[in-house]
Amino acid sequence: SEPKGQFVLPPIVDKDICFICTGTGLGPFKSMIEGLSHLFKGQIYLIFGNRKKEDILYHEKWQNMAKSTNFNYMPVLSQEKWDGHQGYVHEVYKELFAKNKDVMIYVCGWQAMCKEARMHLKELGFGRRDYKFEQYD
């Protein structure tokens, strides 16, 4: 669909926020995270899925941010073994938010990932106003 200007942060962010993306789905989140990290007091999560470590955009930047702020960086690789999360992004956010529903969730990535995320978020008890999606294929 065409851009509608609705995939943005609300004027007031009053709960934790989680960004879930794959590959270049990181694009809309980069400026949101950079803007939030200096003013926002809640927790910021970035769950970022890629196939291989070499595919991770801004990996060092996110690692450095996670050292000094309320920013939680969780890269996930699906096709390469490493010390971090392996598989798909779904297992990471399902574990994180099984009991914590006081979080706003943004999802951006492939259509199949977004569809699966929507299903899992509903199963976790999140309502339609608790998450926003942007998909591409």
C-alpha positions in Angstrom: 0.0 0.0 0.0 1.0 3.6 -0.3 2.5 5.5 2.7 -0.2 6.9 4.9 2.0 8.6 7.5 0.5 6.4 10.3 3.6 4.3 11.1 5.0 6.8 13.6 5.4 7.2 17.4 2.5 8.7 19.3 3.0 12.2 20.6 3.4 10.8 24.1 5.1 7.5 24.7 4.1 6.4 28.3 5.0 2.8 28.3 7.9 0.6 27.2 8.3 0.2 23.4 9.5 -2.7 21.4 10.6 -2.6 17.8 10.5 -6.0 16.0 12.0 -6.2 12.5 13.8 -8.2 9.9 16.4 -7.0 7.5 15.7 -3.6 6.0 12.6 -3.4 8.1 14.9 -1.6 10.5 14.6 1.5 8.4 11.6 3.1 10.0 12.9 2.3 13.4 16.3 3.8 13.3 15.3 7.4 13.7 12.5 6.5 16.2 15.1 4.7 18.4 17.6 7.5 18.1 15.0 10.1 19.1 13.7 8.1 22.0 17.0 7.0 23.5 17.8 10.6 24.7 14.5 11.6 26.2 12.5 8.4 27.0 12.7 6.9 30.5 11.1 3.6 29.8 12.7 0.5 28.2 13.3 0.4 24.5 13.7 -3.1 22.8 15.0 -3.8 19.4 14.5 -7.4 18.3 16.2 -7.5 14.9 16.1 -10.7 12.8 18.6 -11.4 10.0 20.0 -14.5 8.3 23.7 -13.9 9.0 25.8 -11.7 11.2 27.1 -9.8 8.1 23.5 -8.8 7.3 22.9 -6.9 10.6 22.6 -3.2 9.8 24.3 -0.9 12.4 25.3 -3.8 14.6 28.1 -1.9 16.4 25.9 1.2 16.9 23.2 -0.9 18.6 25.7 -2.7 20.8 27.2 0.6 21.9 23.7 2.1 22.7 22.8 -1.0 24.7 25.8 -0.4 27.0 24.8 3.0 28.1 21.1 3.5 27.9 17.7 1.9 28.5 18.1 0.3 25.1 17.8 -3.5 24.9 19.3 -4.9 21.7 18.4 -8.5 20.7 19.7 -9.5 17.3 18.5 -12.9 16.1 20.1 -15.0 13.3 18.2 -17.7 11.4 21.0 -19.2 9.2 24.2 -18.9 11.2 25.3 -20.2 14.6 26.6 -17.6 17.0 26.5 -16.7 20.7 23.3 -14.6 20.5 19.7 -15.5 19.8 19.1 -18.0 17.0 16.0 -18.8 15.0 13.3 -16.2 14.4 12.3 -13.0 16.2 9.0 -14.5 17.5 10.5 -16.6 20.2 12.3 -13.6 21.7 9.3 -11.3 22.0 7.0 -14.2 23.1 9.3 -14.8 26.0 9.8 -11.1 26.9 6.2 -10.2 26.8 4.3 -13.3 27.9 3.6 -11.6 31.3 4.3 -7.9 30.5 1.5 -6.3 28.4 2.5 -2.7 29.3 4.4 -2.2 26.1 3.7 -0.7 22.6 4.9 -2.9 19.8 6.0 -1.9 16.3 6.6 -4.6 13.7 8.2 -4.1 10.2 9.4 -6.7 7.8 8.4 -9.4 5.3 4.7 -10.1 5.0 5.0 -13.7 6.4 6.8 -12.4 9.5 4.3 -9.7 10.1 1.4 -12.1 9.7 3.0 -14.6 12.2 3.7 -11.7 14.6 0.1 -10.5 14.5 -1.1 -14.0 15.4 1.4 -14.4 18.3 0.6 -11.0 19.7 -3.1 -11.8 19.7 -2.3 -15.1 21.5 -0.3 -13.2 24.1 -3.3 -11.0 24.8 -2.3 -7.8 23.0 -5.1 -5.8 21.6 -5.1 -4.1 18.2 -4.2 -0.7 19.7 -1.1 -2.2 21.3 0.8 -2.8 18.1 1.4 -1.3 14.6 2.6 -3.0 11.5 4.4 -2.0 8.3 5.2 -4.8 5.9 6.9 -5.2 2.6 7.4 -7.9 -0.1 
